[in-house]
Structure formats: C-alpha cells, structure tokens
Amino acid sequence: MRIPWELVLSFGLGLVLLYLIGWLLLVPMRFLWRLVAGGLLGGLALLVLNRFGALVGLNVPVNPFTALIVGFLGVPGIALLVALTYLL
C-alpha cells in the first residue's frame, strides 16, 4: 500500500495553516489578558491611592480610562493622573 504524495503534502500544509491560525488567535488574546489584568491592578492601585491620599486631600477618580492608564504605565501612570487631575 502506497500513500500518495499529494495527500502527505496537503496534510502538511493543513498542519502549517492550523499552526498559523492558532498563533494569530493567541497573540491578541495575550494582549487582551494583559490589558484586563493591567486594568484591574490599575483600579486597585487607584483605590489604594484614594484611601491613603484622602489623608492629605489627594483624590483621583476611578473609571475604566484611569484604571487602564495606571495598568499600562504603572507608577508613572499614577503620577500622570495626579498631575492631570490637579493641573486641569
């Protein structure tokens, strides 16, 4: 019994396409998970800032936009939001 080379070639091409489709779907999911995790941690950091900042009159509103800024930028994001809150 002999396996036709066209069948082997099409099977290999199918595996390569399956790998590429999986990779293209996985990369945006990593970005999405990082965005969600950063937003949640940013919101938590802003809540902590507002709790302890209330002692000195420091308050930054917590919303999805500010949470994502802090999630992406970290501590510089908090400093940016504090500066923007009091400059604008």
GROMACS elastic network, one bead per residue, 0.5 to 0.9 nm:
[ bonds ]
;  ai    aj funct       b0    kb
    3     6     6  0.85978   500
    3     7     6  0.71839   500
    3     8     6  0.75477   500
    4     7     6  0.54691   500
    4     8     6  0.68013   500
    4     9     6  0.89044   500
    5     8     6  0.50808   500
    5     9     6  0.60702   500
    5    10     6  0.85352   500
    6     9     6  0.50455   500
    6    10     6  0.60264   500
    6    11     6  0.84378   500
    7    10     6  0.52040   500
    7    11     6  0.60506   500
    7    12     6  0.85920   500
    8    11     6  0.50875   500
    8    12     6  0.61653   500
    8    13     6  0.85805   500
    9    12     6  0.51447   500
    9    13     6  0.61083   500
    9    14     6  0.85193   500
   10    14     6  0.60140   500
   10    15     6  0.86174   500
   11    14     6  0.50591   500
   11    15     6  0.63276   500
   11    16     6  0.87942   500
   12    15     6  0.51004   500
   12    16     6  0.63100   500
   12    17     6  0.86900   500
   13    16     6  0.50994   500
   13    17     6  0.61840   500
   13    18     6  0.85371   500
   14    17     6  0.51238   500
   14    18     6  0.60636   500
   14    19     6  0.85888   500
   15    18     6  0.50238   500
   15    19     6  0.61677   500
   15    20     6  0.86755   500
   16    19     6  0.50946   500
   16    20     6  0.62540   500
   16    21     6  0.86917   500
   17    20     6  0.50631   500
   17    21     6  0.61172   500
   17    22     6  0.84888   500
   18    21     6  0.52266   500
   18    22     6  0.61158   500
   18    23     6  0.85820   500
   19    22     6  0.51425   500
   19    23     6  0.61271   500
   19    24     6  0.86207   500
   20    23     6  0.50659   500
   20    24     6  0.60960   500
   20    25     6  0.85963   500
   21    24     6  0.51006   500
   21    25     6  0.62201   500
   21    26     6  0.85848   500
   22    25     6  0.51883   500
   22    26     6  0.60620   500
   22    27     6  0.87997   500
   23    26     6  0.50432   500
   23    27     6  0.62708   500
   24    27     6  0.57497   500
   24    28     6  0.72287   500
   25    28     6  0.60292   500
   25    29     6  0.66282   500
   26    29     6  0.51046   500
   26    30     6  0.63360   500
   26    31     6  0.88436   500
   27    30     6  0.52978   500
   27    31     6  0.65578   500
   27    32     6  0.87825   500
   28    31     6  0.50160   500
   28    32     6  0.60722   500
   28    33     6  0.86201   500
   29    33     6  0.60705   500
   29    34     6  0.84430   500
   30    33     6  0.51827   500
   30    34     6  0.61109   500
   30    35     6  0.85143   500
   31    34     6  0.50919   500
   31    35     6  0.60818   500
   31    36     6  0.86695   500
   32    35     6  0.50007   500
   32    36     6  0.61986   500
   32    37     6  0.85852   500
   33    36     6  0.51095   500
   33    37     6  0.60255   500
   33    38     6  0.83549   500
   34    37     6  0.51639   500
   34    38     6  0.58808   500
   34    39     6  0.83749   500
   34    71     6  0.89059   500
   34    72     6  0.88917   500
   35    38     6  0.51557   500
   35    39     6  0.60348   500
   35    40     6  0.86417   500
   35    68     6  0.73508   500
   35    71     6  0.74432   500
   35    72     6  0.75662   500
   36    39     6  0.50975   500
   36    40     6  0.62228   500
   36    41     6  0.86397   500
   36    68     6  0.82723   500
   36    71     6  0.85477   500
   37    40     6  0.51921   500
   37    41     6  0.61475   500
   37    42     6  0.83770   500
   37    71     6  0.75464   500
   38    41     6  0.51632   500
   38    42     6  0.58313   500
   38    43     6  0.84626   500
   38    67     6  0.77997   500
   38    68     6  0.64576   500
   38    69     6  0.86411   500
   38    70     6  0.75077   500
   38    72     6  0.60831   500
   38    73     6  0.89576   500
   38    74     6  0.85012   500
   39    43     6  0.60861   500
   39    44     6  0.85789   500
   39    64     6  0.72323   500
   39    65     6  0.86071   500
   39    66     6  0.85005   500
   39    69     6  0.77182   500
   39    70     6  0.72618   500
   39    72     6  0.76545   500
   40    43     6  0.51379   500
   40    44     6  0.62655   500
   40    45     6  0.86437   500
   40    67     6  0.69552   500
   40    68     6  0.79861   500
   40    71     6  0.72684   500
   41    44     6  0.50017   500
   41    45     6  0.60970   500
   41    46     6  0.85862   500
   41    67     6  0.76495   500
   41    68     6  0.88053   500
   41    70     6  0.79952   500
   41    71     6  0.60638   500
   42    45     6  0.50003   500
   42    46     6  0.61568   500
   42    47     6  0.85977   500
   42    66     6  0.77014   500
   42    68     6  0.62835   500
   42    69     6  0.73679   500
   42    72     6  0.80135   500
   42    73     6  0.89768   500
   42    74     6  0.72836   500
   42    77     6  0.88968   500
   42    78     6  0.85771   500
   43    46     6  0.50845   500
   43    47     6  0.62068   500
   43    48     6  0.86960   500
   43    62     6  0.65363   500
   43    63     6  0.76604   500
   43    64     6  0.77644   500
   43    66     6  0.76381   500
   43    68     6  0.77776   500
   43    70     6  0.75863   500
   43    71     6  0.77239   500
   44    47     6  0.50730   500
   44    48     6  0.62911   500
   44    49     6  0.85765   500
   44    67     6  0.81220   500
   45    48     6  0.51244   500
   45    49     6  0.60951   500
   45    50     6  0.85965   500
   45    67     6  0.82837   500
   45    70     6  0.77507   500
   45    71     6  0.87440   500
   45    74     6  0.88550   500
   45    75     6  0.89890   500
   45    78     6  0.82556   500
   46    50     6  0.60367   500
   46    51     6  0.85302   500
   46    59     6  0.89716   500
   46    60     6  0.71263   500
   46    61     6  0.79941   500
   46    62     6  0.64402   500
   46    66     6  0.82661   500
   46    67     6  0.71752   500
   46    70     6  0.78773   500
   46    78     6  0.75391   500
   47    50     6  0.50832   500
   47    51     6  0.61661   500
   47    52     6  0.87284   500
   47    60     6  0.87538   500
   47    61     6  0.89519   500
   47    62     6  0.72479   500
   48    51     6  0.50932   500
   48    52     6  0.62478   500
   48    53     6  0.80446   500
   49    52     6  0.54327   500
   49    53     6  0.53710   500
   49    54     6  0.81195   500
   49    58     6  0.79669   500
   49    59     6  0.76381   500
   49    60     6  0.78905   500
   49    78     6  0.85732   500
   50    54     6  0.57819   500
   50    55     6  0.89090   500
   50    57     6  0.89736   500
   50    58     6  0.66803   500
   50    59     6  0.52748   500
   50    60     6  0.64819   500
   50    61     6  0.82529   500
   50    62     6  0.88380   500
   51    54     6  0.55873   500
   51    55     6  0.77060   500
   51    58     6  0.89700   500
   51    59     6  0.84893   500
   52    55     6  0.58074   500
   52    56     6  0.78519   500
   52    58     6  0.81945   500
   53    56     6  0.54777   500
   53    57     6  0.59955   500
   53    59     6  0.62730   500
   53    60     6  0.88876   500
   54    58     6  0.53529   500
   54    59     6  0.64220   500
   55    58     6  0.74721   500
   58    82     6  0.80256   500
   59    82     6  0.79700   500
   59    85     6  0.83230   500
   60    66     6  0.85248   500
   60    78     6  0.89442   500
   60    81     6  0.71253   500
   60    82     6  0.65041   500
   60    85     6  0.66889   500
   61    66     6  0.75508   500
   61    85     6  0.87088   500
   62    65     6  0.81225   500
   62    66     6  0.61466   500
   62    67     6  0.65666   500
   63    66     6  0.55246   500
   63    67     6  0.60903   500
   63    68     6  0.86414   500
   64    67     6  0.50526   500
   64    68     6  0.60818   500
   64    69     6  0.86195   500
   65    68     6  0.53054   500
   65    69     6  0.63183   500
   65    70     6  0.88126   500
   66    69     6  0.50554   500
   66    70     6  0.62707   500
   66    71     6  0.84323   500
   66    77     6  0.85557   500
   66    78     6  0.86594   500
   66    81     6  0.73135   500
   67    70     6  0.52604   500
   67    71     6  0.59419   500
   67    72     6  0.86174   500
   68    72     6  0.59964   500
   68    73     6  0.83834   500
   69    72     6  0.52952   500
   69    73     6  0.59835   500
   69    74     6  0.77617   500
   69    77     6  0.57730   500
   69    78     6  0.79803   500
   69    80     6  0.88593   500
   69    81     6  0.81884   500
   70    73     6  0.51956   500
   70    75     6  0.69445   500
   70    76     6  0.76860   500
   70    78     6  0.56661   500
   70    79     6  0.89975   500
   70    80     6  0.87603   500
   70    81     6  0.81440   500
   71    74     6  0.55880   500
   71    75     6  0.89458   500
   71    77     6  0.77075   500
   72    77     6  0.74132   500
   73    76     6  0.57729   500
   73    78     6  0.79014   500
   74    77     6  0.51918   500
   74    78     6  0.66789   500
   75    78     6  0.50982   500
   75    79     6  0.63933   500
   75    80     6  0.86094   500
   76    80     6  0.60331   500
   76    81     6  0.86088   500
   77    81     6  0.61587   500
   77    82     6  0.85660   500
   78    81     6  0.51578   500
   78    82     6  0.61478   500
   78    83     6  0.85333   500
   79    82     6  0.51444   500
   79    83     6  0.60929   500
   79    84     6  0.85321   500
   80    83     6  0.51280   500
   80    84     6  0.60471   500
   80    85     6  0.84721   500
   81    84     6  0.50020   500
   81    85     6  0.58910   500
   81    86     6  0.85563   500
   82    85     6  0.51118   500
   82    86     6  0.63232   500
   82    87     6  0.84796   500
   83    86     6  0.54262   500
   83    87     6  0.58642   500
   83    88     6  0.83295   500
   84    87     6  0.51013   500
   84    88     6  0.57259   500
   85    88     6  0.57459   500
